[in-house]
C-alpha cells in the first residue's frame, strides 16, 4: 500500500534501481566466473611451459659428468619473476637429490600437488604449487624433476579485478539513481503543470496556457490542452459577441440600407403599398418622393416585351410555385433608354400560406448584360466585315424553312457567292488590301439586297445570301445577276482600281427540305460548277450536282489511293514522220482504269490532281514509268536507239524552282541518255520569256533534253513571241488540223506558221490527224511530224513496242 500511494516519480525510481541492481549482480557474477576460468588456464599453461623447459635442460646436461653449468642457468631462471619458479630439484631413480636450486633451507621435498585440473579454491589455499615430473633419457626413466610455482601474483590480480568490478557496479547504480531522479522530476513537473492548468480552466481562467515546447507525448498533450482552452475561450467569446450583435442589429440594418449598392424595396400586399429605398429610386430613375406608393409606377416602366413575363413570374411566386422571385429585365430610364436590372424578392406568408408581404432588392446588371450581348454578337458575326457568320446564317435558313412549313406558298433562295481572284490580290498586295477588298465587297453586296434579305460571310472569300420571299428561280436569278460585276474601287495598298467579280451558286427551297446546312451545301455545289465554267458565272442547283459532288469526293479519295498504290498506268501514242510514215517518237499519256467506273478520262482526273496539289507527284510518276519502259524496250530490241518519249509538264510543276533538278536527277538515276526523254508544255505557260517556266526549260535544254510546245496557236500572240520561247518543236493544236482540208484561210495560217518555225530551226508536229487527206495536206505544207488516231491510239507499253524498229537519228524530230 505505501508503494501504491507513493508518487509516480518515487515508484519509477525504485523500480528502475531494483532492475539495475539485479542486472549488475548477474553481470558481476558472470565476470568472476570467466576470470576464474582464465586464471586456472594461465596457471596450467605456466606449469606446462616450465616443466617442458626444465626437462629439456636436465636431459641436455644429464649426459655430462657435472651439473655445474646447469646450476648457474637455473639460478638465472629463478631470478626471472615472469617464470614464477620458486625452487628446482633434480634427483636420481633412488631418490637422491643430484641438483638443488632455490629455497636452500627446505628440509625435504614437499608432496606434489595434483595438476593439471587444480581448482581456483586449491590455488588460493596453496600459494606454491609443487610439481613433479619423471626425468627420461632415451625413453628410460633415470630420475625425477620437481619444481615449485608461485600463484600469489595470479591470486592478487584476480582479487584486484573483482574489487574493481564491484566498485564500477556501485558507481553505475549511483549514477543511474541520480539520472532517474532527474528524469522523474522532469516528468512529474510537466504532469504537475497539466494538473495546475486544468484547475485554472476550472476556476474560469480561460486564457491560461501551458508551455508546449518539445515533441514527446506530454508536449503533445500540452498542445491539445491549449487548443481545447482556445476553443473553449472562442466559444465563450462568440456567445458574448452574439449577444452584442443582437443589440445592434437594427443599427446595422439601417446602415446596410444606406450603404448597399442594391436598391431595397418592400411591398405590403394587404395594403398594396410599397417602399422604395433611395438607391432603388436612383437605379430606376424615379423621384424619392414616390418612395412610398403602389407598385404600378414601377410596372409601367418595364420594357413592353417583358411586362407580361414579369407579372407571370410574380404571380407564380405569390402562389408558392417558386421559392424565390428572380428575374433579369429592362427598365425605362427618364431619358427613354432602357437599363438592365435584376429584381429579387421573397414573400412572407401567414399561417394559411397566403403571401402578406414581400421584400427584396434590385441590382444593376447593365454592364454584364451588354458584355454578354457583345459576346453573343461576336460569336455569331464575322469580325472583319461585321456580317453574320455561318452559324447565324444557318439559323436564319432554319427559320425560313420553318416559315415554309407553316406557309406552303412561301419560298426563298440561298446564294453561295465566291469572290474571284481574291487570293491573287491577297498574295500580291498583302492582307491589308485583301481585308479592304472583303469589306468593300460586303458593303456593295449589302446595298444590292432587298429589305428582309440576309448577307453573311461564311468563309475566307465566300459569302452567302438568304433571299426571302422570292416567287421562283427566275426572280432569284435576276437578283443574283446584279452581284456578278461589282463597281470598281481604288485600293491604296494596290495603287490601282480593283474590280471585284463574283461566281454564284443558287439553291431554291422546296417543301421537302428540312436542313439549313443541306440547302447551303447545295448552293455551294452549284457554285463549284459555276467556278469551273468558262462562260457562265451563275449556276442553279439541281439534284445531279449533289451526286456529282459526292462522286467527285469519292474520286478524290480513289485518285489518292491510286497514286499511292501505283495503279495508274502510262500509255504511249506514236508520233510519225509524215514524209515516210515511220515512227519518230512517242507521247507518254497517263491513264487511270478505275475498279468500279472503268477508264476515267484524263480531262476528268488531271484537273482533279491539279486541285488536290497532286499533279507534281503524278508527273514524276509518269516520268519514272517512262524511263522504266524505255529501258525495257531497249532490252527487248537490243537497240539503245529507242525513239524518244515526250512527257507532259503542268503549269503548277513549272512554277517550282527546283523542277529541272528533280527531272534531270530521275533521268540520270535511270542511266538513260538525255536524248531519250523530251518534255511538253502548253503555250500559255510561256508568255513571259524571263518567267520561272522559261528558265526551267532552258535548264533542261542545257542538259541535252528537247522541249516541245503543245497546243501551239491557241494564244492570241503565239507567233509574236515564238522567237523567245526556249523550245525545239511546236505541236500545232488539233483545232487547226480538223478543218485544214476545206478552209483555205486556215491552210494559209498553218503554212505560214510552219515556215516561220522552220526559219527559226524549230520542228513542227501536227496533232489530232484522223484522215489520210489531212496527213497529205500537212505533208505538202512542209509539216514534219504527225500524231493522231490515223496512226494509232495511245497504247500500253507492251502494244506500243510493235512500233519499235531500228531508227537512225535522222528520222527523229
C-alpha positions in Angstrom: 0.0 0.0 0.0 2.8 2.6 0.8 4.3 1.8 -2.6 0.9 2.3 -4.4 0.3 5.5 -2.7 3.7 6.9 -3.5 4.2 9.4 -6.4 4.9 8.3 -9.9 8.4 9.7 -9.6 9.2 7.5 -6.5 7.8 4.3 -8.0 9.7 4.8 -11.2 12.9 5.5 -9.3 12.6 2.4 -7.0 11.6 0.0 -9.8 14.4 1.2 -12.1 17.1 1.0 -9.3 16.0 -2.6 -8.5 16.2 -3.7 -12.1 19.7 -2.1 -12.4 20.9 -3.9 -9.2 19.8 -7.3 -10.4 21.3 -6.9 -13.8 24.7 -5.7 -12.5 24.8 -8.6 -10.0 24.3 -11.1 -12.8 27.0 -9.3 -14.8 29.5 -9.3 -11.9 28.9 -13.0 -11.1 29.5 -13.9 -14.7 32.6 -11.8 -14.9 34.1 -13.6 -11.8 33.3 -17.0 -13.3 35.1 -16.0 -16.5 38.1 -14.6 -14.6 38.5 -17.8 -12.5 38.5 -19.9 -15.7 41.1 -17.6 -17.2 43.3 -17.8 -14.1 43.2 -21.6 -14.0 44.1 -21.8 -17.7 47.0 -19.4 -17.2 48.4 -21.5 -14.3 48.2 -24.7 -16.3 50.0 -23.0 -19.2 52.7 -21.7 -16.8 53.3 -25.2 -15.3 53.4 -26.9 -18.6 55.9 -24.4 -20.1 58.2 -24.6 -17.0 58.0 -28.4 -17.0 59.0 -28.7 -20.6 61.8 -26.2 -20.3 63.3 -27.8 -17.2 63.1 -31.3 -18.6 64.9 -30.2 -21.7 67.6 -28.6 -19.7 68.0 -31.5 -17.3 68.2 -34.1 -20.1 70.7 -31.9 -22.0 73.1 -31.6 -19.1 72.4 -35.1 -17.7 74.9 -36.7 -20.1 77.7 -34.6 -18.7 79.6 -35.6 -15.6 78.7 -32.5 -13.7 75.6 -30.3 -13.3 77.7 -27.3 -12.6 76.7 -25.2 -15.7 73.0 -26.2 -15.2 73.2 -24.9 -11.7 74.1 -21.4 -13.0 71.4 -21.5 -15.6 68.7 -22.4 -13.0 69.8 -19.6 -10.8 69.1 -17.2 -13.6 65.7 -18.7 -14.2 64.7 -18.4 -10.5 65.7 -14.8 -10.6 63.2 -14.2 -13.5 59.9 -13.3 -11.8 57.9 -13.9 -15.1 58.6 -17.6 -14.9 57.1 -17.9 -11.3 59.7 -20.6 -10.2 60.4 -20.8 -6.5 62.8 -23.8 -6.5 64.0 -26.7 -8.6 65.2 -30.2 -7.5 66.7 -33.0 -9.7 67.1 -36.5 -8.3 68.1 -39.9 -9.5 66.0 -43.0 -9.6 66.8 -43.9 -6.0 65.5 -40.5 -4.7 68.9 -39.0 -4.1 69.0 -35.2 -4.9 71.5 -34.5 -7.6 70.9 -30.8 -8.1 69.2 -28.2 -5.8 68.3 -24.6 -6.7 66.2 -22.1 -4.7 64.8 -22.4 -1.1 68.0 -23.8 0.2 66.5 -24.1 3.7 63.9 -26.7 2.6 64.4 -29.8 4.8 62.8 -32.2 2.4 60.7 -32.4 -0.7 57.0 -31.5 -0.2 54.4 -33.8 -1.8 53.5 -32.8 -5.3 50.2 -31.0 -6.0 47.7 -32.7 -8.3 48.0 -30.9 -11.7 46.6 -30.2 -14.2 42.9 -29.5 -13.2 43.7 -27.7 -10.0 40.7 -25.7 -8.9 40.6 -22.0 -8.1 40.0 -22.8 -4.4 43.1 -25.1 -4.1 45.1 -22.4 -5.9 44.1 -19.9 -3.3 44.8 -22.3 -0.4 48.3 -23.2 -1.7 50.4 -20.2 -2.6 53.0 -22.5 -4.0 52.2 -25.4 -6.4 54.6 -28.3 -6.2 55.1 -30.2 -9.5 57.0 -33.5 -10.0 57.8 -35.0 -13.4 59.8 -38.1 -14.3 63.2 -37.5 -16.0 63.6 -39.5 -19.1 66.7 -40.3 -21.2 66.3 -42.4 -24.3 62.8 -43.1 -23.1 64.1 -44.6 -19.8 63.3 -43.1 -16.5 66.6 -42.1 -14.9 65.3 -39.8 -12.2 62.8 -37.1 -11.4 62.3 -33.4 -11.7 60.4 -31.3 -9.1 59.9 -27.6 -9.0 57.6 -25.1 -7.2 55.5 -22.4 -8.9 54.2 -19.3 -7.1 50.5 -18.4 -7.6 50.4 -15.3 -5.4 50.7 -13.0 -8.4 47.7 -14.6 -10.2 45.7 -14.5 -6.9 46.4 -10.8 -6.3 45.4 -9.9 -9.9 42.2 -11.8 -9.6 41.3 -10.1 -6.3 42.1 -6.7 -7.8 39.8 -7.3 -10.8 37.0 -8.4 -8.6 37.3 -5.3 -6.4 37.3 -3.0 -9.5 34.2 -4.7 -10.9 32.3 -4.3 -7.7 33.3 -0.6 -7.5 32.2 0.1 -11.1 28.9 -1.6 -10.4 28.3 0.5 -7.4 29.2 3.7 -9.2 26.8 2.8 -12.0 24.0 2.2 -9.6 24.6 5.6 -8.0 24.7 7.3 -11.5 21.5 5.5 -12.6 19.8 6.6 -9.4 20.7 10.2 -10.0 19.7 10.2 -13.6 16.4 8.5 -12.9 15.7 11.0 -10.2 16.3 13.9 -12.7 14.0 12.3 -15.4 11.4 11.6 -12.8 11.5 15.2 -11.7 11.0 16.4 -15.3 8.1 14.0 -16.0 6.4 14.8 -12.7 6.9 18.5 -13.2 5.1 18.5 -16.7 2.3 16.5 -15.2 2.1 18.9 -12.3 1.8 21.8 -14.8 -1.0 20.0 -16.6 -2.8 19.5 -13.3 -2.4 23.1 -12.4 -3.6 24.2 -15.9 -6.8 22.1 -15.6 -7.5 23.6 -12.3 -7.0 27.1 -13.7 -9.5 26.4 -16.6 -11.9 25.0 -14.0 -11.6 28.2 -12.0 -12.5 30.3 -15.1 -9.1 31.5 -16.2 -9.8 30.7 -19.9 -6.6 32.5 -21.2 -4.4 30.1 -19.2 -1.9 28.3 -21.4 0.8 25.6 -20.8 4.3 25.5 -22.3 4.1 23.1 -25.2 7.7 23.0 -26.4 9.2 19.6 -27.2 8.0 16.7 -29.2 7.2 14.0 -26.6 3.7 12.8 -25.6 3.5 15.2 -22.7 4.3 18.1 -25.0 1.6 17.0 -27.5 -0.8 16.6 -24.6 0.0 20.2 -23.6 -0.6 21.4 -27.2 -4.0 19.7 -27.3 -4.8 21.2 -23.9 -4.0 24.7 -25.2 -6.2 24.0 -28.3 -9.0 22.9 -26.1 -8.6 26.0 -23.9 -8.5 28.3 -27.0 -11.6 26.7 -28.5 -13.5 27.0 -25.2 -12.4 30.6 -24.9 -13.5 31.3 -28.6 -16.9 29.7 -28.0 -17.5 31.8 -24.9 -16.3 34.9 -26.8 -18.7 34.1 -29.7 -21.6 33.8 -27.3 -20.7 37.2 -25.9 -20.4 38.7 -29.4 -23.7 37.2 -30.4 -25.3 38.9 -27.5 -23.7 42.2 -28.7 -24.8 41.7 -32.3 -28.4 41.2 -31.2 -28.3 44.6 -29.5 -27.0 46.4 -32.6 -28.9 44.5 -35.4 -31.3 47.4 -36.1 -28.4 49.8 -36.4 -26.7 47.6 -38.9 -29.8 47.1 -41.0 -30.2 50.8 -41.2 -26.6 51.2 -42.3 -27.0 48.4 -44.9 -30.0 50.2 -46.5 -27.9 53.4 -46.8 -24.7 51.8 -47.9 -25.8 48.9 -50.1 -25.3 49.2 -53.9 -28.6 47.3 -54.4 -31.9 49.1 -54.2 -34.1 47.7 -51.5 -37.9 47.5 -51.7 -40.8 46.4 -49.5 -44.3 45.7 -50.6 -47.3 45.3 -48.2 -49.6 43.1 -50.2 -52.6 43.7 -48.0 -52.5 47.5 -48.4 -50.8 47.4 -51.9 -48.3 50.0 -50.6 -44.6 49.8 -51.5 -41.5 51.3 -50.0 -38.5 52.1 -52.3 -35.1 52.8 -50.8 -33.2 55.8 -52.2 -30.8 53.5 -54.2 -33.8 51.8 -55.7 -35.2 55.2 -56.9 -31.8 56.1 -58.3 -31.5 52.9 -60.3 -34.9 53.1 -62.0 -34.9 56.9 -62.2 -37.9 57.9 -60.1 -38.0 60.7 -57.5 -37.5 59.7 -53.9 -40.8 61.4 -53.1 -42.5 58.4 -54.8 -40.7 56.0 -52.4 -44.0 55.1 -50.6 -46.5 54.4 -53.3 -48.2 51.5 -55.1 -46.2 49.2 -57.4 -47.8 50.3 -60.7 -45.4 53.2 -61.5 -42.6 50.6 -61.4 -44.5 48.1 -63.5 -45.2 50.8 -66.1 -41.5 51.3 -66.6 -40.9 47.7 -67.6 -39.9 47.0 -71.2 -43.1 46.2 -73.2 -41.6 42.8 -74.3 -41.0 41.8 -70.7 -44.1 43.2 -68.8 -46.2 40.0 -69.2 -43.4 37.8 -68.2 -42.7 39.9 -65.1 -46.3 39.6 -64.0 -46.5 35.9 -64.7 -43.3 35.2 -62.7 -44.5 37.3 -59.8 -47.9 35.5 -59.7 -46.1 32.1 -59.7 -44.1 33.2 -56.6 -47.0 34.6 -54.8 -48.9 31.4 -55.3 -45.9 29.4 -53.9 -44.9 27.8 -57.2 -41.4 29.3 -56.9 -39.5 29.7 -53.6 -37.9 33.0 -54.8 -38.7 35.6 -57.3 -35.7 36.4 -59.5 -35.8 38.0 -63.0 -33.4 39.9 -65.2 -35.3 42.6 -67.2 -35.1 46.1 -68.7 -36.4 49.2 -67.0 -37.0 52.5 -68.8 -34.9 55.5 -67.7 -36.1 59.1 -67.7 -34.3 59.8 -71.0 -36.3 57.0 -72.7 -33.4 54.5 -72.8 -33.6 51.1 -71.1 -31.3 49.7 -68.5 -30.8 46.0 -67.4 -31.5 45.2 -63.8 -32.1 42.1 -61.7 -35.1 42.0 -59.4 -35.1 39.6 -56.4 -37.7 39.1 -53.7 -39.2 36.7 -51.2 -42.7 36.7 -49.9 -43.7 36.4 -46.2 -46.7 34.2 -45.6 -49.3 33.8 -42.9 -50.3 30.6 -41.2 -52.5 29.6 -44.1 -49.7 30.1 -46.7 -51.1 33.3 -48.2 -48.5 35.9 -49.1 -49.0 39.0 -47.0 -45.7 40.9 -47.6 -42.8 40.8 -50.0 -39.4 42.3 -49.8 -36.3 42.2 -52.0 -33.8 44.2 -53.9 -32.8 45.3 -57.4 -29.2 45.1 -58.8 -27.6 46.9 -61.7 -26.6 44.3 -64.2 -26.5 46.5 -67.3 -22.8 46.3 -68.0 -22.8 42.5 -67.6 -25.7 42.1 -70.0 -24.1 44.4 -72.5 -20.9 42.3 -72.3 -23.0 39.1 -72.7 -24.7 40.6 -75.7 -21.4 41.6 -77.2 -20.0 38.0 -76.7 -23.1 36.6 -78.4 -22.8 39.1 -81.3 -19.1 38.2 -81.7 -19.9 34.5 -81.7 -22.4 34.9 -84.5 -20.8 37.6 -86.6 -17.7 38.0 -88.7 -15.1 40.2 -87.1 -13.8 41.7 -90.3 -17.0 42.7 -92.1 -19.5 42.7 -89.2 -21.8 40.4 -91.2 -23.5 37.4 -89.7 -21.3 34.3 -89.8 -22.1 30.8 -91.0 -23.7 29.7 -87.7 -26.1 32.7 -87.7 -26.8 32.3 -91.4 -27.8 28.6 -90.9 -30.1 29.6 -88.1 -31.9 32.1 -90.3 -32.2 29.5 -93.0 -33.8 27.1 -90.5 -36.2 29.9 -89.5 -37.1 30.3 -93.2 -37.6 26.6 -93.5 -39.9 26.7 -90.5 -41.9 29.5 -92.1 -42.2 27.5 -95.3 -43.6 24.5 -93.4 -46.3 26.8 -92.0 -47.0 28.5 -95.3 -46.5 26.3 -98.3 -46.7 29.2 -100.7 -43.7 30.8 -99.1 -40.4 30.2 -101.0 -36.9 31.5 -100.6 -33.4 31.0 -102.1 -29.9 30.7 -100.9 -26.9 32.1 -102.8 -23.3 31.0 -102.4 -21.0 33.7 -103.6 -17.3 33.3 -104.3 -15.0 36.4 -104.8 -12.8 35.6 -107.8 -9.0 36.2 -107.7 -9.1 37.1 -104.0 -6.1 35.0 -103.2 -4.2 36.7 -106.1 -5.0 40.2 -104.6 -4.1 38.9 -101.1 -0.8 37.4 -102.2 0.2 40.3 -104.5 -0.8 43.3 -102.3 -0.8 41.9 -98.8 -3.5 41.0 -96.3 -4.4 44.6 -95.5 -5.5 45.1 -99.2 -7.3 41.8 -99.1 -9.2 42.7 -96.0 -10.2 46.0 -97.6 -11.4 44.2 -100.6 -13.6 41.9 -98.5 -15.1 44.8 -96.6 -15.9 46.7 -99.8 -17.5 43.7 -101.4 -19.5 43.1 -98.3 -20.7 46.7 -98.3 -21.6 46.6 -102.1 -23.4 43.2 -101.8 -25.4 44.5 -98.8 -26.5 47.6 -100.8 -27.9 45.3 -103.5 -30.1 43.3 -101.1 -33.8 43.9 -100.6 -35.3 44.6 -97.2 -35.6 41.3 -95.4 -32.7 39.6 -97.1 -29.6 38.5 -95.2 -26.0 38.6 -96.2 -23.4 36.6 -94.4 -19.7 35.8 -94.7 -19.3 32.0 -94.5 -15.6 31.6 -95.5 -12.4 33.3 -96.4 -13.6 34.7 -99.8 -17.1 33.3 -99.7 -20.4 35.0 -98.9 -24.0 33.7 -98.6 -27.3 35.4 -99.2 -30.7 34.4 -98.0 -33.3 35.8 -100.4 -36.7 35.8 -98.5 -40.0 35.7 -100.3 -38.9 35.0 -103.9 -41.5 33.6 -106.3 -39.3 31.4 -108.3 -35.7 30.8 -109.5 -36.1 33.5 -112.2 -36.6 36.2 -109.7 -33.7 34.9 -107.6 -31.5 34.8 -110.8 -32.4 38.4 -111.6 -31.2 39.5 -108.1 -28.1 37.3 -108.3 -27.1 38.8 -111.7 -26.7 42.2 -110.1 -24.0 40.7 -107.9 -21.6 39.3 -110.6 -19.9 42.5 -111.6 -19.4 44.9 -108.7 -18.3 48.5 -109.0 -14.6 49.1 -109.0 -12.9 51.0 -106.2 -9.4 52.4 -105.5 -7.3 50.3 -103.2 -4.5 52.4 -101.6 -2.3 49.4 -101.0 -2.6 48.2 -104.6 -2.2 51.7 -106.3 -4.8 50.7 -108.8 -8.6 50.2 -109.2 -9.8 46.8 -108.2 -12.9 45.4 -110.0 -14.5 42.7 -107.9 -16.2 39.8 -109.7 -18.2 37.0 -108.2 -19.2 33.5 -109.1 -22.6 32.4 -107.7 -24.4 29.2 -106.9 -28.1 29.3 -106.3 -30.4 26.8 -104.5 -34.1 27.2 -104.2 -36.1 26.0 -101.2 -38.7 23.3 -101.6 -41.2 21.6 -99.3 -39.1 18.6 -98.8 -36.1 20.4 -97.3 -35.7 20.4 -93.6 -32.0 21.1 -93.1 -30.4 24.6 -93.5 -26.9 23.1 -93.8 -28.0 20.9 -96.7 -29.5 23.9 -98.5 -26.3 25.9 -98.2 -24.3 22.8 -99.3 -26.4 22.6 -102.4 -25.8 26.2 -103.2 -22.1 25.6 -102.7 -22.2 22.6 -105.1 -23.8 24.8 -107.7 -21.0 27.4 -107.0 -18.3 24.9 -107.7 -19.9 24.1 -111.1 -20.0 27.9 -111.8 -16.4 28.3 -110.9 -15.4 25.5 -113.4 -17.4 27.1 -116.2 -15.8 29.4 -118.7 -18.9 31.2 -119.9 -21.4 31.2 -117.0 -21.0 32.9 -113.7 -24.2 31.6 -112.1 -25.4 28.1 -111.7 -28.7 26.9 -110.3 -28.6 23.8 -108.2 -30.3 20.6 -109.3 -30.1 17.1 -107.8 -27.4 15.8 -110.2 -25.0 18.4 -108.8 -25.1 16.8 -105.4 -24.5 13.4 -106.8 -21.6 14.9 -108.9 -20.1 16.4 -105.7 -20.3 13.2 -103.9 -18.8 11.4 -106.8 -16.0 14.0 -107.0 -15.2 13.5 -103.3 -15.0 9.7 -103.8 -13.0 10.2 -106.9 -10.5 12.4 -104.9 -10.1 9.6 -102.4 -9.7 6.9 -105.2 -7.1 9.1 -107.0 -5.0 9.5 -103.9 -5.2 5.7 -103.3 -4.3 5.0 -107.0 -1.3 7.3 -106.9 -0.1 5.8 -103.6 -0.6 2.2 -104.8 0.9 2.9 -108.2 -2.2 1.5 -110.1 -2.1 4.4 -112.6 -0.7 3.3 -116.0 1.1 5.1 -118.8 0.1 4.7 -122.5 2.2 5.7 -125.5 0.9 7.4 -128.7 3.3 7.2 -131.7 4.4 10.4 -133.4 5.0 9.6 -137.1 7.2 11.2 -139.7 4.8 12.4 -142.4 7.3 12.1 -145.2 7.6 8.3 -144.9 5.1 7.4 -142.1 8.0 5.9 -140.0 8.0 6.1 -136.2 9.7 9.2 -134.9 8.8 9.4 -131.2 6.1 8.7 -128.6 4.0 10.9 -126.3 3.5 9.4 -122.8 -0.1 9.8 -121.6 -1.3 8.8 -118.1 -4.3 6.6 -117.9 -6.5 5.5 -114.9 -8.6 2.4 -115.0 -11.0 2.7 -112.0 -12.0 -0.6 -110.5 -15.7 0.5 -110.5 -16.1 3.2 -113.1 -13.7 1.8 -115.6 -11.4 4.1 -117.6 -11.6 7.6 -116.2 -10.9 10.3 -118.9 -7.8 12.4 -118.3 -9.9 15.5 -118.7 -11.6 14.5 -115.5 -8.8 13.4 -113.2 -6.0 15.7 -114.4 -7.8 18.8 -113.2 -8.7 17.0 -110.0 -5.0 16.2 -109.5 -4.3 19.9 -110.0 -6.9 21.0 -107.5 -5.5 18.5 -104.9 -1.9 19.6 -105.5 -1.0 16.1 -106.6 0.0 17.0 -110.2 3.7 17.2 -109.5 3.7 13.8 -107.9 1.7 12.4 -110.8 4.1 14.0 -113.3 7.1 12.4 -111.6 5.3 9.0 -111.6 4.8 9.3 -115.4 8.5 10.2 -115.9 9.7 7.2 -113.8 7.4 4.8 -115.6 8.5 6.1 -119.0 12.2 5.6 -118.1 11.4 2.1 -117.0 9.5 1.3 -120.2 12.3 2.7 -122.4 14.8 0.5 -120.6 12.5 -2.5 -121.1 12.2 -1.7 -124.8 16.0 -1.4 -125.2 16.4 -4.8 -123.5 13.7 -6.4 -125.8 15.0 -5.0 -129.1 18.7 -5.0 -128.3 18.7 -1.4 -129.6 19.6 1.5 -127.5 18.4 4.0 -130.1 14.7 3.7 -129.0 12.6 6.6 -130.3 12.4 9.4 -127.6 9.3 9.8 -125.5 7.6 13.1 -124.6 6.4 13.6 -121.1 3.9 16.5 -120.3 4.7 19.1 -117.6 1.9 21.1 -115.9 1.8 24.8 -115.2 2.0 24.0 -111.4 5.0 21.9 -111.9 6.8 24.6 -113.9 6.2 27.1 -111.0 8.7 25.0 -108.9 12.2 26.5 -108.9 13.7 23.0 -108.3 11.8 21.2 -111.1 14.7 21.0 -113.6 17.0 19.4 -111.0 14.3 16.9 -110.0 13.6 15.8 -113.6 17.3 15.5 -114.5 18.0 13.5 -111.3 15.3 10.9 -112.3 16.7 10.6 -115.8 20.3 10.2 -114.6 19.2 7.7 -112.0 17.7 5.5 -114.8 21.0 5.6 -116.7 19.2 6.8 -119.9 20.7 9.2 -122.4 19.0 12.6 -122.1 18.0 12.3 -125.8 15.5 9.5 -124.9 13.3 11.9 -122.9 11.5 15.1 -124.0 9.1 17.4 -122.2 6.0 19.0 -123.5 4.5 22.2 -122.1 1.5 24.2 -123.2 1.9 27.5 -125.0 0.1 29.6 -122.4 2.6 28.9 -119.7 5.4 30.6 -121.6 4.0 34.1 -122.1 6.9 35.6 -120.1 10.4 34.9 -121.5 12.0 35.6 -118.1 9.4 33.6 -116.1 10.2 30.6 -114.0 8.8 28.2 -116.6 11.1 29.6 -119.3 14.1 29.3 -117.0 13.3 25.7 -116.2 13.1 24.8 -119.9 16.4 26.5 -120.6 18.0 24.3 -117.9 16.5 21.2 -119.4 17.8 22.1 -122.9 21.2 22.8 -121.4 21.2 19.2 -120.2 20.5 17.9 -123.7 16.8 17.4 -123.3 14.5 18.6 -126.1 11.3 20.7 -125.3 8.0 20.7 -127.2 5.4 23.4 -127.1 1.9 21.8 -127.0 -1.4 23.4 -128.2 0.6 26.0 -130.3 -1.5 28.6 -132.0 -4.3 28.8 -129.4 -3.0 32.0 -127.9 -3.6 35.4 -129.4 0.0 36.3 -129.7 1.7 32.9 -130.2 3.7 34.0 -133.3 4.8 37.2 -131.7 6.9 35.6 -129.0 7.8 32.3 -130.8 11.4 33.5 -131.1 11.7 34.0 -127.3 10.4 30.5 -126.4 13.1 28.0 -125.4 11.9 25.0 -127.5 12.9 22.6 -130.2 9.5 21.6 -131.6 6.0 23.0 -131.7 2.8 21.0 -131.8 0.0 22.6 -133.8 -3.3 22.5 -131.9 -5.9 20.0 -133.2 -8.3 22.8 -133.8 -6.2 23.8 -136.9 -6.0 20.2 -138.2 -9.7 19.4 -138.1 -10.7 21.9 -140.8 -7.5 22.3 -142.7 -8.7 20.4 -145.8 -11.7 22.7 -146.5 -10.6 26.1 -145.2 -8.1 27.9 -147.4 -7.6 30.8 -144.9 -6.7 28.2 -142.2 -4.3 26.5 -144.5 -2.6 29.8 -145.2 -2.2 30.4 -141.5 -0.8 26.9 -140.9 1.6 27.2 -143.8 3.0 30.5 -142.6 3.4 29.1 -139.1 5.3 26.1 -140.4 7.6 28.3 -142.5 8.2 30.6 -139.6 9.1 27.7 -137.3 11.5 26.2 -139.9 13.1 29.6 -140.3 13.7 29.5 -136.5 15.1 26.0 -136.8 12.1 24.6 -134.9 10.4 21.4 -136.0 6.6 21.1 -136.3 4.2 18.3 -135.2 0.5 18.3 -136.1 -1.9 16.8 -133.6 -5.2 15.1 -133.9 -4.7 13.7 -137.5 -7.6 11.4 -138.2 -7.6 11.1 -142.0 -5.1 10.4 -144.8 -6.2 13.6 -146.6 -5.2 15.7 -143.5 -1.9 13.9 -143.4 -1.2 14.5 -147.1 -2.2 18.2 -146.9 0.1 18.8 -143.9 3.0 16.9 -145.5 2.5 19.1 -148.6 2.8 22.2 -146.4 6.1 21.0 -145.0 4.9 19.8 -141.6 7.5 17.4 -140.2 5.6 15.0 -138.0 2.0 13.9 -137.3 0.1 12.4 -134.3 -3.4 11.1 -134.2 -5.8 8.2 -134.5 -4.9 7.9 -138.2 -1.6 6.3 -137.0 -2.6 4.8 -133.6 -4.5 5.4 -130.4 -2.4 5.6 -127.2 -1.3 2.1 -126.4 0.1 0.2 -123.3 3.9 -0.2 -123.4 3.6 -3.9 -124.5 1.5 -3.0 -127.5 3.5 0.1 -128.4 6.6 -2.0 -128.7 5.4 -3.1 -132.2 6.4 0.3 -133.5 10.0 -0.2 -132.3 12.2 -0.7 -135.3 15.8 0.4 -135.6 15.8 4.0 -136.5 18.6 6.5 -137.2 18.9 9.8 -135.6 18.0 11.5 -138.9 14.4 10.2 -138.6 13.9 11.8 -135.2 12.4 15.2 -134.8 
